[in-house]
Amino acid sequence: MKNLKDLENKIVLAPMAGITDAEFCKKFSNFGIVCIGAYNLDSETLKASFEIEKRGRKEFNIPLDEFSKYIENEIKEIKKSSNSENSLVSTNIRFKDLELGSNLHLVDNLKSVIENSDIIEFNCHCRQPEITKLGLGQELITKKEIKKLIKILEFIQKINVKKIPLFIKIRANYISSKELIDNFNESKIVDYIDGIHIDCFNPGHNYPDLEYLKELRQKFPELIIIGNNSVKSEADAKKMLEYCDFVSVARCVLANNMEWIEKFNNKIKN
């Protein structure tokens, strides 16, 4: 695969729980990368996801023994669509249990993700309590759980014989930028990942925390960074792209506020 930074289309479709599957993604031709998922690859996250669904939140709850075929078919559907055939597919996943004896489907399901995707994205972003109480989601970037994240990334690396890019998706301001950077430096996380997809969550404000993003960019210039949160216009995208390589969108897609994306893409290409 060519260097991701060379992609002309800088707009990414962000993963949305229970929404971004093949049927949804292949409607659009505006994205350099489409992110599908998040998907559960082990019994603990699948059980938690069913609990989340009971509260009325959409989730992708695919039986583990059916997941390999499911993900293969989903990505094929995206790739063969005339709208999305030129988009790279990033698959957002989560799992906890590395004890293979108690989780027989994990390796096969992870291999299917790797064999069919262009990018793997491990979910360190979810804030749903059913996931965070497992020490997953946004907990994985904390000092308490960062070692668990490194073990997970090492596990993915061993399976990832194709060496497709490995990203993590994180949420800003769950911990401070200083704590995040310190945790990443101490764990040497850059040895395990190719990029970061960051939700620039800015508590109490309706605009992204670009200062947090800027600090991340300055400290980890070698990583590919996708910025996310409150990108609703060409002006928003331009501001965020000062500190990242791509920007991802979600709510503006659901609101059908997309005319600006095509115009923005055309300006970059020309």
Disulfide bonds with the S-S distance in Angstrom:
none
